[in-house]
Amino acid sequence: MSTEADDDLPMVATLVGAILLARATAGTELSEKILESTHKDLTAPHGPRPGLLGTGAVGVGPDAT
């Protein structure tokens, strides 16, 4: 697998999860909220995300000071 494909895996997993959850809650306000918030999150520009390991966040993880 290429590095580009590896970089896309979290996005694909997020999309699949959102679709499964939205379908499981079909017809409810929660279903729409899941899809809207996933769309918003995946289309927004992101820099380092505090608190998420491997995203350049400062002061996180076992070596944090």
mmJSON file of the N, C-alpha and C atoms, coordinates in Angstrom:
{"data_MODEL":{"atom_site":{
"group_PDB":["ATOM","ATOM","ATOM","ATOM","ATOM","ATOM","ATOM","ATOM","ATOM","ATOM","ATOM","ATOM","ATOM","ATOM","ATOM","ATOM","ATOM","ATOM","ATOM","ATOM","ATOM","ATOM","ATOM","ATOM","ATOM","ATOM","ATOM","ATOM","ATOM","ATOM","ATOM","ATOM","ATOM","ATOM","ATOM","ATOM","ATOM","ATOM","ATOM","ATOM","ATOM","ATOM","ATOM","ATOM","ATOM","ATOM","ATOM","ATOM","ATOM","ATOM","ATOM","ATOM","ATOM","ATOM","ATOM","ATOM","ATOM","ATOM","ATOM","ATOM","ATOM","ATOM","ATOM","ATOM","ATOM","ATOM","ATOM","ATOM","ATOM","ATOM","ATOM","ATOM","ATOM","ATOM","ATOM","ATOM","ATOM","ATOM","ATOM","ATOM","ATOM","ATOM","ATOM","ATOM","ATOM","ATOM","ATOM","ATOM","ATOM","ATOM","ATOM","ATOM","ATOM","ATOM","ATOM","ATOM","ATOM","ATOM","ATOM","ATOM","ATOM","ATOM","ATOM","ATOM","ATOM","ATOM","ATOM","ATOM","ATOM","ATOM","ATOM","ATOM","ATOM","ATOM","ATOM","ATOM","ATOM","ATOM","ATOM","ATOM","ATOM","ATOM","ATOM","ATOM","ATOM","ATOM","ATOM","ATOM","ATOM","ATOM","ATOM","ATOM","ATOM","ATOM","ATOM","ATOM","ATOM","ATOM","ATOM","ATOM","ATOM","ATOM","ATOM","ATOM","ATOM","ATOM","ATOM","ATOM","ATOM","ATOM","ATOM","ATOM","ATOM","ATOM","ATOM","ATOM","ATOM","ATOM","ATOM","ATOM","ATOM","ATOM","ATOM","ATOM","ATOM","ATOM","ATOM","ATOM","ATOM","ATOM","ATOM","ATOM","ATOM","ATOM","ATOM","ATOM","ATOM","ATOM","ATOM","ATOM","ATOM","ATOM","ATOM","ATOM","ATOM","ATOM","ATOM","ATOM","ATOM","ATOM","ATOM","ATOM","ATOM","ATOM","ATOM"],
"id":[1,2,3,4,5,6,7,8,9,10,11,12,13,14,15,16,17,18,19,20,21,22,23,24,25,26,27,28,29,30,31,32,33,34,35,36,37,38,39,40,41,42,43,44,45,46,47,48,49,50,51,52,53,54,55,56,57,58,59,60,61,62,63,64,65,66,67,68,69,70,71,72,73,74,75,76,77,78,79,80,81,82,83,84,85,86,87,88,89,90,91,92,93,94,95,96,97,98,99,100,101,102,103,104,105,106,107,108,109,110,111,112,113,114,115,116,117,118,119,120,121,122,123,124,125,126,127,128,129,130,131,132,133,134,135,136,137,138,139,140,141,142,143,144,145,146,147,148,149,150,151,152,153,154,155,156,157,158,159,160,161,162,163,164,165,166,167,168,169,170,171,172,173,174,175,176,177,178,179,180,181,182,183,184,185,186,187,188,189,190,191,192,193,194,195],
"type_symbol":["N","C","C","N","C","C","N","C","C","N","C","C","N","C","C","N","C","C","N","C","C","N","C","C","N","C","C","N","C","C","N","C","C","N","C","C","N","C","C","N","C","C","N","C","C","N","C","C","N","C","C","N","C","C","N","C","C","N","C","C","N","C","C","N","C","C","N","C","C","N","C","C","N","C","C","N","C","C","N","C","C","N","C","C","N","C","C","N","C","C","N","C","C","N","C","C","N","C","C","N","C","C","N","C","C","N","C","C","N","C","C","N","C","C","N","C","C","N","C","C","N","C","C","N","C","C","N","C","C","N","C","C","N","C","C","N","C","C","N","C","C","N","C","C","N","C","C","N","C","C","N","C","C","N","C","C","N","C","C","N","C","C","N","C","C","N","C","C","N","C","C","N","C","C","N","C","C","N","C","C","N","C","C","N","C","C","N","C","C","N","C","C","N","C","C"],
"label_atom_id":["N","CA","C","N","CA","C","N","CA","C","N","CA","C","N","CA","C","N","CA","C","N","CA","C","N","CA","C","N","CA","C","N","CA","C","N","CA","C","N","CA","C","N","CA","C","N","CA","C","N","CA","C","N","CA","C","N","CA","C","N","CA","C","N","CA","C","N","CA","C","N","CA","C","N","CA","C","N","CA","C","N","CA","C","N","CA","C","N","CA","C","N","CA","C","N","CA","C","N","CA","C","N","CA","C","N","CA","C","N","CA","C","N","CA","C","N","CA","C","N","CA","C","N","CA","C","N","CA","C","N","CA","C","N","CA","C","N","CA","C","N","CA","C","N","CA","C","N","CA","C","N","CA","C","N","CA","C","N","CA","C","N","CA","C","N","CA","C","N","CA","C","N","CA","C","N","CA","C","N","CA","C","N","CA","C","N","CA","C","N","CA","C","N","CA","C","N","CA","C","N","CA","C","N","CA","C","N","CA","C","N","CA","C","N","CA","C","N","CA","C","N","CA","C","N","CA","C"],
"label_alt_id":[null,null,null,null,null,null,null,null,null,null,null,null,null,null,null,null,null,null,null,null,null,null,null,null,null,null,null,null,null,null,null,null,null,null,null,null,null,null,null,null,null,null,null,null,null,null,null,null,null,null,null,null,null,null,null,null,null,null,null,null,null,null,null,null,null,null,null,null,null,null,null,null,null,null,null,null,null,null,null,null,null,null,null,null,null,null,null,null,null,null,null,null,null,null,null,null,null,null,null,null,null,null,null,null,null,null,null,null,null,null,null,null,null,null,null,null,null,null,null,null,null,null,null,null,null,null,null,null,null,null,null,null,null,null,null,null,null,null,null,null,null,null,null,null,null,null,null,null,null,null,null,null,null,null,null,null,null,null,null,null,null,null,null,null,null,null,null,null,null,null,null,null,null,null,null,null,null,null,null,null,null,null,null,null,null,null,null,null,null,null,null,null,null,null,null],
"label_comp_id":["MET","MET","MET","SER","SER","SER","THR","THR","THR","GLU","GLU","GLU","ALA","ALA","ALA","ASP","ASP","ASP","ASP","ASP","ASP","ASP","ASP","ASP","LEU","LEU","LEU","PRO","PRO","PRO","MET","MET","MET","VAL","VAL","VAL","ALA","ALA","ALA","THR","THR","THR","LEU","LEU","LEU","VAL","VAL","VAL","GLY","GLY","GLY","ALA","ALA","ALA","ILE","ILE","ILE","LEU","LEU","LEU","LEU","LEU","LEU","ALA","ALA","ALA","ARG","ARG","ARG","ALA","ALA","ALA","THR","THR","THR","ALA","ALA","ALA","GLY","GLY","GLY","THR","THR","THR","GLU","GLU","GLU","LEU","LEU","LEU","SER","SER","SER","GLU","GLU","GLU","LYS","LYS","LYS","ILE","ILE","ILE","LEU","LEU","LEU","GLU","GLU","GLU","SER","SER","SER","THR","THR","THR","HIS","HIS","HIS","LYS","LYS","LYS","ASP","ASP","ASP","LEU","LEU","LEU","THR","THR","THR","ALA","ALA","ALA","PRO","PRO","PRO","HIS","HIS","HIS","GLY","GLY","GLY","PRO","PRO","PRO","ARG","ARG","ARG","PRO","PRO","PRO","GLY","GLY","GLY","LEU","LEU","LEU","LEU","LEU","LEU","GLY","GLY","GLY","THR","THR","THR","GLY","GLY","GLY","ALA","ALA","ALA","VAL","VAL","VAL","GLY","GLY","GLY","VAL","VAL","VAL","GLY","GLY","GLY","PRO","PRO","PRO","ASP","ASP","ASP","ALA","ALA","ALA","THR","THR","THR"],
"label_asym_id":["A","A","A","A","A","A","A","A","A","A","A","A","A","A","A","A","A","A","A","A","A","A","A","A","A","A","A","A","A","A","A","A","A","A","A","A","A","A","A","A","A","A","A","A","A","A","A","A","A","A","A","A","A","A","A","A","A","A","A","A","A","A","A","A","A","A","A","A","A","A","A","A","A","A","A","A","A","A","A","A","A","A","A","A","A","A","A","A","A","A","A","A","A","A","A","A","A","A","A","A","A","A","A","A","A","A","A","A","A","A","A","A","A","A","A","A","A","A","A","A","A","A","A","A","A","A","A","A","A","A","A","A","A","A","A","A","A","A","A","A","A","A","A","A","A","A","A","A","A","A","A","A","A","A","A","A","A","A","A","A","A","A","A","A","A","A","A","A","A","A","A","A","A","A","A","A","A","A","A","A","A","A","A","A","A","A","A","A","A","A","A","A","A","A","A"],
"label_entity_id":["1","1","1","1","1","1","1","1","1","1","1","1","1","1","1","1","1","1","1","1","1","1","1","1","1","1","1","1","1","1","1","1","1","1","1","1","1","1","1","1","1","1","1","1","1","1","1","1","1","1","1","1","1","1","1","1","1","1","1","1","1","1","1","1","1","1","1","1","1","1","1","1","1","1","1","1","1","1","1","1","1","1","1","1","1","1","1","1","1","1","1","1","1","1","1","1","1","1","1","1","1","1","1","1","1","1","1","1","1","1","1","1","1","1","1","1","1","1","1","1","1","1","1","1","1","1","1","1","1","1","1","1","1","1","1","1","1","1","1","1","1","1","1","1","1","1","1","1","1","1","1","1","1","1","1","1","1","1","1","1","1","1","1","1","1","1","1","1","1","1","1","1","1","1","1","1","1","1","1","1","1","1","1","1","1","1","1","1","1","1","1","1","1","1","1"],
"label_seq_id":[1,1,1,2,2,2,3,3,3,4,4,4,5,5,5,6,6,6,7,7,7,8,8,8,9,9,9,10,10,10,11,11,11,12,12,12,13,13,13,14,14,14,15,15,15,16,16,16,17,17,17,18,18,18,19,19,19,20,20,20,21,21,21,22,22,22,23,23,23,24,24,24,25,25,25,26,26,26,27,27,27,28,28,28,29,29,29,30,30,30,31,31,31,32,32,32,33,33,33,34,34,34,35,35,35,36,36,36,37,37,37,38,38,38,39,39,39,40,40,40,41,41,41,42,42,42,43,43,43,44,44,44,45,45,45,46,46,46,47,47,47,48,48,48,49,49,49,50,50,50,51,51,51,52,52,52,53,53,53,54,54,54,55,55,55,56,56,56,57,57,57,58,58,58,59,59,59,60,60,60,61,61,61,62,62,62,63,63,63,64,64,64,65,65,65],
"pdbx_PDB_ins_code":[null,null,null,null,null,null,null,null,null,null,null,null,null,null,null,null,null,null,null,null,null,null,null,null,null,null,null,null,null,null,null,null,null,null,null,null,null,null,null,null,null,null,null,null,null,null,null,null,null,null,null,null,null,null,null,null,null,null,null,null,null,null,null,null,null,null,null,null,null,null,null,null,null,null,null,null,null,null,null,null,null,null,null,null,null,null,null,null,null,null,null,null,null,null,null,null,null,null,null,null,null,null,null,null,null,null,null,null,null,null,null,null,null,null,null,null,null,null,null,null,null,null,null,null,null,null,null,null,null,null,null,null,null,null,null,null,null,null,null,null,null,null,null,null,null,null,null,null,null,null,null,null,null,null,null,null,null,null,null,null,null,null,null,null,null,null,null,null,null,null,null,null,null,null,null,null,null,null,null,null,null,null,null,null,null,null,null,null,null,null,null,null,null,null,null],
"Cartn_x":[0.84,0.0,0.876,0.455,1.229,0.956,1.856,1.686,0.413,0.108,-1.108,-2.353,-2.361,-3.5,-3.589,-2.446,-2.439,-2.99,-2.685,-3.172,-4.683,-5.265,-6.703,-7.526,-6.888,-7.63,-8.463,-7.951,-8.801,-10.055,-9.935,-11.095,-12.131,-11.673,-12.593,-13.272,-12.499,-13.07,-14.107,-13.827,-14.779,-16.06,-15.922,-17.103,-17.953,-17.302,-18.034,-18.753,-18.053,-18.666,-19.857,-19.711,-20.807,-22.02,-21.784,-22.897,-23.594,-22.813,-23.412,-24.239,-23.687,-24.423,-25.663,-25.538,-26.697,-27.804,-27.432,-28.446,-29.077,-28.28,-28.807,-29.787,-29.638,-30.516,-31.416,-31.639,-32.416,-33.758,-34.111,-35.392,-35.367,-34.206,-34.106,-33.244,-33.328,-32.501,-31.019,-30.726,-29.346,-28.719,-29.474,-28.977,-28.475,-29.278,-28.878,-27.685,-27.666,-26.562,-25.248,-25.284,-24.089,-23.546,-24.41,-23.965,-23.469,-24.185,-23.785,-22.454,-22.275,-21.04,-19.851,-20.068,-18.996,-18.598,-19.578,-19.294,-18.519,-18.967,-18.307,-16.859,-16.654,-15.314,-14.378,-14.858,-13.991,-13.721,-14.545,-14.324,-13.644,-13.491,-12.827,-11.314,-10.604,-9.137,-8.666,-7.72,-7.23,-5.736,-5.321,-3.909,-3.695,-2.643,-2.457,-3.661,-4.11,-5.293,-4.864,-4.965,-4.535,-5.208,-4.405,-4.942,-4.938,-4.623,-4.599,-3.156,-2.766,-1.4,-1.115,0.098,0.502,0.049,-0.513,-0.988,-0.166,0.944,1.77,1.345,0.433,-0.027,1.104,1.182,2.239,1.752,2.642,2.305,1.391,1.466,0.616,1.492,1.072,1.783,2.699,3.362,4.171,5.397,5.89,7.077,6.744,5.476,5.06,5.663,5.989,6.549,5.521],
"Cartn_y":[-1.19,0.0,1.242,2.236,3.469,4.341,5.293,6.224,7.041,7.421,8.191,7.395,6.106,5.258,5.158,5.044,4.987,6.269,7.404,8.683,8.811,8.126,8.216,7.246,6.267,5.264,5.847,6.789,7.346,8.03,8.704,9.369,8.331,7.283,6.235,5.565,5.268,4.646,5.549,6.851,7.809,7.846,7.861,7.89,6.626,5.479,4.213,4.179,4.585,4.611,5.551,6.724,7.697,7.158,6.52,5.96,4.848,3.966,2.883,3.422,4.394,4.966,5.723,6.459,7.205,6.249,5.165,4.179,3.488,3.226,2.566,3.462,4.771,5.722,6.456,5.843,6.46,6.99,8.155,8.75,9.558,9.699,10.463,11.702,12.598,13.804,13.433,12.395,11.95,11.531,10.863,10.44,11.63,12.665,13.877,14.555,14.579,15.217,14.484,13.166,12.372,12.731,12.757,13.056,14.492,15.429,16.843,17.09,16.54,16.797,16.098,14.932,14.244,15.041,15.514,16.331,17.585,18.247,19.472,19.192,18.117,17.79,17.405,16.606,16.137,17.19,18.212,19.25,20.488,20.565,21.716,21.549,22.66,22.566,22.271,21.36,20.975,21.171,21.716,21.759,20.716,20.857,19.927,19.983,18.821,18.747,18.394,19.338,19.085,17.851,17.027,15.85,14.593,14.693,13.508,13.142,11.956,11.511,11.415,11.79,11.685,12.825,13.877,15.002,16.253,16.13,17.3,18.063,17.487,18.155,18.226,19.334,19.549,19.129,18.523,18.175,16.988,16.047,14.866,13.625,12.562,11.308,11.018,9.878,9.446,10.321,11.016,11.856,13.326,13.625,15.032,15.598,16.872,17.537,18.376],
"Cartn_z":[0.0,0.0,0.0,-0.721,-0.784,0.431,0.641,1.756,1.576,0.333,0.073,0.479,0.163,0.551,2.068,2.735,4.192,4.794,4.178,4.676,4.535,3.574,3.327,4.177,4.787,5.561,6.696,7.483,8.551,8.006,6.861,6.28,5.831,5.183,4.725,5.914,6.953,8.147,8.802,8.83,9.396,8.58,7.263,6.393,6.554,6.575,6.729,8.078,9.128,10.451,10.516,9.912,9.916,9.168,8.039,7.262,8.045,8.66,9.449,10.614,11.33,12.464,12.001,10.902,10.383,9.949,9.323,8.906,10.106,11.128,12.33,13.075,12.901,13.586,12.587,11.431,10.346,10.838,10.338,10.69,11.971,12.572,13.811,13.598,14.535,14.491,14.603,15.352,15.536,14.209,13.362,12.066,11.252,11.181,10.441,11.087,12.413,13.128,12.857,12.82,12.527,11.152,10.153,8.8,8.662,9.252,9.164,9.865,11.055,11.787,11.127,10.546,9.828,8.593,7.856,6.677,7.059,8.104,8.563,8.969,9.715,10.197,9.06,8.107,7.034,5.964,5.871,4.862,5.427,6.745,7.37,7.29,7.092,7.112,8.536,8.672,9.993,10.083,11.188,11.534,12.604,13.381,14.509,15.434,15.888,16.745,18.157,19.077,20.456,21.036,21.679,22.342,21.502,20.207,19.37,19.056,19.455,19.218,17.724,17.363,15.959,15.091,15.689,14.883,15.114,15.787,16.047,17.292,18.045,19.263,20.28,20.977,21.957,23.337,24.11,25.487,25.633,24.69,24.762,24.633,25.225,25.095,26.26,26.227,27.36,27.619,26.605,26.771,27.009,27.231,27.423,28.696,28.644,29.819,30.508],
"occupancy":[1.0,1.0,1.0,1.0,1.0,1.0,1.0,1.0,1.0,1.0,1.0,1.0,1.0,1.0,1.0,1.0,1.0,1.0,1.0,1.0,1.0,1.0,1.0,1.0,1.0,1.0,1.0,1.0,1.0,1.0,1.0,1.0,1.0,1.0,1.0,1.0,1.0,1.0,1.0,1.0,1.0,1.0,1.0,1.0,1.0,1.0,1.0,1.0,1.0,1.0,1.0,1.0,1.0,1.0,1.0,1.0,1.0,1.0,1.0,1.0,1.0,1.0,1.0,1.0,1.0,1.0,1.0,1.0,1.0,1.0,1.0,1.0,1.0,1.0,1.0,1.0,1.0,1.0,1.0,1.0,1.0,1.0,1.0,1.0,1.0,1.0,1.0,1.0,1.0,1.0,1.0,1.0,1.0,1.0,1.0,1.0,1.0,1.0,1.0,1.0,1.0,1.0,1.0,1.0,1.0,1.0,1.0,1.0,1.0,1.0,1.0,1.0,1.0,1.0,1.0,1.0,1.0,1.0,1.0,1.0,1.0,1.0,1.0,1.0,1.0,1.0,1.0,1.0,1.0,1.0,1.0,1.0,1.0,1.0,1.0,1.0,1.0,1.0,1.0,1.0,1.0,1.0,1.0,1.0,1.0,1.0,1.0,1.0,1.0,1.0,1.0,1.0,1.0,1.0,1.0,1.0,1.0,1.0,1.0,1.0,1.0,1.0,1.0,1.0,1.0,1.0,1.0,1.0,1.0,1.0,1.0,1.0,1.0,1.0,1.0,1.0,1.0,1.0,1.0,1.0,1.0,1.0,1.0,1.0,1.0,1.0,1.0,1.0,1.0,1.0,1.0,1.0,1.0,1.0,1.0],
"B_iso_or_equiv":[0.0,0.0,0.0,0.0,0.0,0.0,0.0,0.0,0.0,0.0,0.0,0.0,0.0,0.0,0.0,0.0,0.0,0.0,0.0,0.0,0.0,0.0,0.0,0.0,0.0,0.0,0.0,0.0,0.0,0.0,0.0,0.0,0.0,0.0,0.0,0.0,0.0,0.0,0.0,0.0,0.0,0.0,0.0,0.0,0.0,0.0,0.0,0.0,0.0,0.0,0.0,0.0,0.0,0.0,0.0,0.0,0.0,0.0,0.0,0.0,0.0,0.0,0.0,0.0,0.0,0.0,0.0,0.0,0.0,0.0,0.0,0.0,0.0,0.0,0.0,0.0,0.0,0.0,0.0,0.0,0.0,0.0,0.0,0.0,0.0,0.0,0.0,0.0,0.0,0.0,0.0,0.0,0.0,0.0,0.0,0.0,0.0,0.0,0.0,0.0,0.0,0.0,0.0,0.0,0.0,0.0,0.0,0.0,0.0,0.0,0.0,0.0,0.0,0.0,0.0,0.0,0.0,0.0,0.0,0.0,0.0,0.0,0.0,0.0,0.0,0.0,0.0,0.0,0.0,0.0,0.0,0.0,0.0,0.0,0.0,0.0,0.0,0.0,0.0,0.0,0.0,0.0,0.0,0.0,0.0,0.0,0.0,0.0,0.0,0.0,0.0,0.0,0.0,0.0,0.0,0.0,0.0,0.0,0.0,0.0,0.0,0.0,0.0,0.0,0.0,0.0,0.0,0.0,0.0,0.0,0.0,0.0,0.0,0.0,0.0,0.0,0.0,0.0,0.0,0.0,0.0,0.0,0.0,0.0,0.0,0.0,0.0,0.0,0.0,0.0,0.0,0.0,0.0,0.0,0.0],
"pdbx_formal_charge":[null,null,null,null,null,null,null,null,null,null,null,null,null,null,null,null,null,null,null,null,null,null,null,null,null,null,null,null,null,null,null,null,null,null,null,null,null,null,null,null,null,null,null,null,null,null,null,null,null,null,null,null,null,null,null,null,null,null,null,null,null,null,null,null,null,null,null,null,null,null,null,null,null,null,null,null,null,null,null,null,null,null,null,null,null,null,null,null,null,null,null,null,null,null,null,null,null,null,null,null,null,null,null,null,null,null,null,null,null,null,null,null,null,null,null,null,null,null,null,null,null,null,null,null,null,null,null,null,null,null,null,null,null,null,null,null,null,null,null,null,null,null,null,null,null,null,null,null,null,null,null,null,null,null,null,null,null,null,null,null,null,null,null,null,null,null,null,null,null,null,null,null,null,null,null,null,null,null,null,null,null,null,null,null,null,null,null,null,null,null,null,null,null,null,null],
"auth_seq_id":[1,1,1,2,2,2,3,3,3,4,4,4,5,5,5,6,6,6,7,7,7,8,8,8,9,9,9,10,10,10,11,11,11,12,12,12,13,13,13,14,14,14,15,15,15,16,16,16,17,17,17,18,18,18,19,19,19,20,20,20,21,21,21,22,22,22,23,23,23,24,24,24,25,25,25,26,26,26,27,27,27,28,28,28,29,29,29,30,30,30,31,31,31,32,32,32,33,33,33,34,34,34,35,35,35,36,36,36,37,37,37,38,38,38,39,39,39,40,40,40,41,41,41,42,42,42,43,43,43,44,44,44,45,45,45,46,46,46,47,47,47,48,48,48,49,49,49,50,50,50,51,51,51,52,52,52,53,53,53,54,54,54,55,55,55,56,56,56,57,57,57,58,58,58,59,59,59,60,60,60,61,61,61,62,62,62,63,63,63,64,64,64,65,65,65],
"auth_comp_id":["MET","MET","MET","SER","SER","SER","THR","THR","THR","GLU","GLU","GLU","ALA","ALA","ALA","ASP","ASP","ASP","ASP","ASP","ASP","ASP","ASP","ASP","LEU","LEU","LEU","PRO","PRO","PRO","MET","MET","MET","VAL","VAL","VAL","ALA","ALA","ALA","THR","THR","THR","LEU","LEU","LEU","VAL","VAL","VAL","GLY","GLY","GLY","ALA","ALA","ALA","ILE","ILE","ILE","LEU","LEU","LEU","LEU","LEU","LEU","ALA","ALA","ALA","ARG","ARG","ARG","ALA","ALA","ALA","THR","THR","THR","ALA","ALA","ALA","GLY","GLY","GLY","THR","THR","THR","GLU","GLU","GLU","LEU","LEU","LEU","SER","SER","SER","GLU","GLU","GLU","LYS","LYS","LYS","ILE","ILE","ILE","LEU","LEU","LEU","GLU","GLU","GLU","SER","SER","SER","THR","THR","THR","HIS","HIS","HIS","LYS","LYS","LYS","ASP","ASP","ASP","LEU","LEU","LEU","THR","THR","THR","ALA","ALA","ALA","PRO","PRO","PRO","HIS","HIS","HIS","GLY","GLY","GLY","PRO","PRO","PRO","ARG","ARG","ARG","PRO","PRO","PRO","GLY","GLY","GLY","LEU","LEU","LEU","LEU","LEU","LEU","GLY","GLY","GLY","THR","THR","THR","GLY","GLY","GLY","ALA","ALA","ALA","VAL","VAL","VAL","GLY","GLY","GLY","VAL","VAL","VAL","GLY","GLY","GLY","PRO","PRO","PRO","ASP","ASP","ASP","ALA","ALA","ALA","THR","THR","THR"],
"auth_asym_id":["A","A","A","A","A","A","A","A","A","A","A","A","A","A","A","A","A","A","A","A","A","A","A","A","A","A","A","A","A","A","A","A","A","A","A","A","A","A","A","A","A","A","A","A","A","A","A","A","A","A","A","A","A","A","A","A","A","A","A","A","A","A","A","A","A","A","A","A","A","A","A","A","A","A","A","A","A","A","A","A","A","A","A","A","A","A","A","A","A","A","A","A","A","A","A","A","A","A","A","A","A","A","A","A","A","A","A","A","A","A","A","A","A","A","A","A","A","A","A","A","A","A","A","A","A","A","A","A","A","A","A","A","A","A","A","A","A","A","A","A","A","A","A","A","A","A","A","A","A","A","A","A","A","A","A","A","A","A","A","A","A","A","A","A","A","A","A","A","A","A","A","A","A","A","A","A","A","A","A","A","A","A","A","A","A","A","A","A","A","A","A","A","A","A","A"],
"auth_atom_id":["N","CA","C","N","CA","C","N","CA","C","N","CA","C","N","CA","C","N","CA","C","N","CA","C","N","CA","C","N","CA","C","N","CA","C","N","CA","C","N","CA","C","N","CA","C","N","CA","C","N","CA","C","N","CA","C","N","CA","C","N","CA","C","N","CA","C","N","CA","C","N","CA","C","N","CA","C","N","CA","C","N","CA","C","N","CA","C","N","CA","C","N","CA","C","N","CA","C","N","CA","C","N","CA","C","N","CA","C","N","CA","C","N","CA","C","N","CA","C","N","CA","C","N","CA","C","N","CA","C","N","CA","C","N","CA","C","N","CA","C","N","CA","C","N","CA","C","N","CA","C","N","CA","C","N","CA","C","N","CA","C","N","CA","C","N","CA","C","N","CA","C","N","CA","C","N","CA","C","N","CA","C","N","CA","C","N","CA","C","N","CA","C","N","CA","C","N","CA","C","N","CA","C","N","CA","C","N","CA","C","N","CA","C","N","CA","C","N","CA","C","N","CA","C","N","CA","C"],
"pdbx_PDB_model_num":[1,1,1,1,1,1,1,1,1,1,1,1,1,1,1,1,1,1,1,1,1,1,1,1,1,1,1,1,1,1,1,1,1,1,1,1,1,1,1,1,1,1,1,1,1,1,1,1,1,1,1,1,1,1,1,1,1,1,1,1,1,1,1,1,1,1,1,1,1,1,1,1,1,1,1,1,1,1,1,1,1,1,1,1,1,1,1,1,1,1,1,1,1,1,1,1,1,1,1,1,1,1,1,1,1,1,1,1,1,1,1,1,1,1,1,1,1,1,1,1,1,1,1,1,1,1,1,1,1,1,1,1,1,1,1,1,1,1,1,1,1,1,1,1,1,1,1,1,1,1,1,1,1,1,1,1,1,1,1,1,1,1,1,1,1,1,1,1,1,1,1,1,1,1,1,1,1,1,1,1,1,1,1,1,1,1,1,1,1,1,1,1,1,1,1]
}}}
